[in-house]
């Protein structure tokens, strides 16, 4: 009985002492938090990518490919916004704290302005995909101006953000269009064909098969399809687990130290 009594007394006492019961260390803990930022490894990034967290929030150090050796890609989405599917994609981006670039058809903006604003709030990049998804090579000067400048104005007014890139519909370009456009022209290196297959599994498998080990890819999706949103639920965590950074197009080019020059079509940063 005496042994059992000591057991019931000593065990709680040991647990309490190891947890620091009775110690008034709140001030020392707070001072330590203020002086020393925490460094935590992002799950799945075993190659050393870090997030540095301090009292004021979380900031990812992007660096460059030359300095880190960590591959990066840019997820890009055309034709939106569309409230349900675009928001489902944004949910995934927000969950994993990654960015993407959206090439917007401005005719869709008025009925989906809240979704557009959310893209900006989550740190995503905005590009124009023209006003009505028009083939720019077929337009006269007035129609060209409306499709491009008009779409930029609509997107910026509705979003409160800035349009920094353009993706010509259908990837249709000629020398005249290249010279007229005053934003970097972005194409792609991987076309997931999500618009054609409308199959989440095939979209996911195409990414896994085609993405470069060295990164630099620009992946083309369309955020107007529910199947694409479903595919992104697998694509994003798979890329992260494989060690890729997921950046906007502009971030990707900065990361690979490649210039986004005007009047040239860019399909990959590496």
ABEGO torsion letter per residue (X at the ends): XAAAAAAAAAAAAAAAAAAGBGBBAAAAAAAAAAABBBBBBBBGBAAGBBBBBBAAEBBBBAEBAAAAGBBBBBBBBBGOBBAAAAAAAAAAAAAAGBBBBBBBBAAAAAAAAAAAAAAAAAGBBBBBAEAAGBBAAABBAAAAAAAAAAAAAAAAAAAGBBBABBBBBGGBBBAAAAAABABBBBBBABBAGAAAAGBAAAAAAAAAAABBAAEGBBBBBBAABAAAAAAAAAAAAAAAAAGBBBBBAAAAAAAAGBBBBBGBBBABAX
